Amino acid sequence: MKKILSLTACFIVFIALANSCTKDSKNGDSSTVDCSTVTTSFSGHVKPLIASSCAKPDCHAAGTSNGPGPLTDYTQIFNARARIRTSVANGSMPQDASFSAAQKALITCWIDAGAPNN
C-alpha cells in the first residue's frame, strides 16, 4: 500500500512540475484557425512579427541555439515553420509576451498556406 501511495505521489509531483514549466496561453489554443478570412504575407506580416517578438538577442537572434535557432531570414523561418506553428498556436512563443489571436492567425495561416516567400 505504501508503494502505491508513493508512486501516486511521485506521479502527481511529476505532472505538477511538467505543467509549471510551460507558459500559459492567455489567448487559448489557436491551432485551428479559419484562414479563409485571413490575408497574410511573409514580408508584410510574418517577418515583422518574428523580427519584433522572436528574433531578439535572448531568443532567436543571429548566433542563438535556442529552439530552432536563429529566426532572422526567410530560409531560417521557413525551415522552422512546423515548430513555429506549434509554439505560436499553443502560446509558448513568444516567451516574454503573447501574440493576439489575430497575430497567431497571421502566422499559422501563412504556414498552412505553404509558407510562401511573398
FENBEL-V11338 format. One record per residue. N is the residue number from 0. PSI is psi in whole degrees, -180 to 180 (999 if undefined). Layout:
BEGIN
n=N psi=PSI
n=N psi=PSI
END
This chain:
BEGIN
n=0 psi=-42
n=1 psi=-38
n=2 psi=-42
n=3 psi=-43
n=4 psi=-41
n=5 psi=-44
n=6 psi=-41
n=7 psi=-44
n=8 psi=-43
n=9 psi=-41
n=10 psi=-44
n=11 psi=-43
n=12 psi=-42
n=13 psi=-47
n=14 psi=-43
n=15 psi=-43
n=16 psi=-41
n=17 psi=-41
n=18 psi=-28
n=19 psi=-14
n=20 psi=6
n=21 psi=151
n=22 psi=132
n=23 psi=141
n=24 psi=117
n=25 psi=-23
n=26 psi=9
n=27 psi=177
n=28 psi=121
n=29 psi=32
n=30 psi=-23
n=31 psi=111
n=32 psi=139
n=33 psi=102
n=34 psi=-3
n=35 psi=-21
n=36 psi=6
n=37 psi=123
n=38 psi=124
n=39 psi=150
n=40 psi=158
n=41 psi=-54
n=42 psi=-33
n=43 psi=-24
n=44 psi=-56
n=45 psi=-51
n=46 psi=-46
n=47 psi=-38
n=48 psi=-45
n=49 psi=-42
n=50 psi=-42
n=51 psi=-26
n=52 psi=-22
n=53 psi=-42
n=54 psi=56
n=55 psi=159
n=56 psi=-37
n=57 psi=5
n=58 psi=-87
n=59 psi=40
n=60 psi=175
n=61 psi=136
n=62 psi=-4
n=63 psi=157
n=64 psi=11
n=65 psi=135
n=66 psi=-123
n=67 psi=4
n=68 psi=-158
n=69 psi=147
n=70 psi=66
n=71 psi=-11
n=72 psi=172
n=73 psi=-48
n=74 psi=-45
n=75 psi=-43
n=76 psi=-43
n=77 psi=-45
n=78 psi=-25
n=79 psi=11
n=80 psi=-39
n=81 psi=-44
n=82 psi=-38
n=83 psi=-46
n=84 psi=-46
n=85 psi=-46
n=86 psi=-38
n=87 psi=-45
n=88 psi=-38
n=89 psi=-2
n=90 psi=7
n=91 psi=-8
n=92 psi=137
n=93 psi=156
n=94 psi=-42
n=95 psi=14
n=96 psi=-172
n=97 psi=136
n=98 psi=145
n=99 psi=168
n=100 psi=-38
n=101 psi=-41
n=102 psi=-41
n=103 psi=-41
n=104 psi=-41
n=105 psi=-46
n=106 psi=-49
n=107 psi=-37
n=108 psi=-37
n=109 psi=-45
n=110 psi=-46
n=111 psi=-24
n=112 psi=6
n=113 psi=6
n=114 psi=55
n=115 psi=151
n=116 psi=76
n=117 psi=999
END
